[in-house]
Amino acid sequence: MVAKVDVTLVAANSTARQPWIWRLARDFNVVVNIKQASIDEDRAWALVELDGPIEEIQRAIAWLMTTGLHVESHERALGA
């Protein structure tokens, strides 16, 4: 099943400078759409849309939770 999930990511300190969006696109079978983002020296946040098989989105979110990021997912129906 294909899904689209909005995910809010918040990073602080050294985590803010890590290439986590690049890793999502490289390591998981999902399309990453950056909807909004703000990056400073010691803080970053991004609202991204993950599009792909629900199993891959779940794997990607599980990985994000291991990175030290604050992660909130907001699943929505296709076409929304």
N, C-alpha and C positions, 0 to 999 in steps of 0.2 A: 504494500500500500504506500502510495506517495503522499507526502504531507508537506506543509509549510509551517514552521514554528518560529515565532519571534523570540529572541533570546537577548536579555540584557546582561552585559558583562561589565563588572567594575573591578579595577585593579589598582593597587596602591604600591608605592615604593618600587623596588626592583621588578616586581611583576608587571608594572605598567610599561616597561621597556621591552618586554618579551614579544616575539612574533606569533602570538596565539591565533590571530585571524589567518595568517599565512599557513600555519600548521593545520587548521581546520580544512582549508581548501586542498592542501597537499595530501593529508593523511586519511581523509574520509570521503566517501562518495556522496558529497553534498555540495550544492551550490550555495555560496555565501554572498549575501547581498547586504552591504553596509548601509543601513537606513539613516543612522545618525551616529556621530562619534565626537569625542573631545579628548585630546591627549595633551597632558602637561608633563613637566619633568618627573613628578612623583605621583601622578594620579591619571588614570585613563578610564573612560567608560565608552561603551559602544552598544547600540541597538542593532542587532543583525538578524536577518531572516535566513534560516536554514531551510533549503528545499531539497527533497530527495526521499529515498525510501525511509520509512519511519524507523526501521531497525538501525540504519546508519545515523540518523539524527539522534537517536537514543544513545548510540555509542559515542558520538561526538560530544553530546552533553555530559555523559559520564566522564569522558576524558577531561573536559573543561573543569569539572569539579575537582579533579586531582591537581590542578595547576596553581591553586592558591587564589583564583579569581572568585569573586562573588557572582553566582550564576542564578538567573531567574528565567524560566522558560514560560512562554505564553502561547500555547497551542491554539490554532484557529482552523476553521474549516477551509478547504480549498475554495477559491473563488471569493473569499472574504477580503 
